[in-house]
Amino acid sequence: MFQCPNRPGVAVYAEAGFGAKVAVLETDPSWFICWTRGEPHSGGNDVWYYTQGDRVTAMPGLYGWGYVPASDLRADRAPDPAITRRCR
């Protein structure tokens, strides 16, 4: 796991795109497992980070696990060099 600063109060999505919101990430910084490519977002790229949200809002069977767009992390680059693991 990798810790990274992020904007608190952001949505966690079931997939690497703006589909179903499954949780809210309320902490800052937060822990992220890996990164992947998905739907483009306001950060000007398609990088998404996998994490577990702090508060489940839907799909309780996922236990809040999902993706956050790179635009919600405070990092100079995407993918963040500290998060070296790419999701499968």
Buried (B, 14 or more C-beta within 10 A) or exposed (E): EBEBEBEBEBBBBBBBBBEBBBBBBEEBEBBBBBBBEBBBBEBEBBBBBBBBBBEBBEBEEBEBBBBBBBBBBEBEEBBBEEBEEEBE
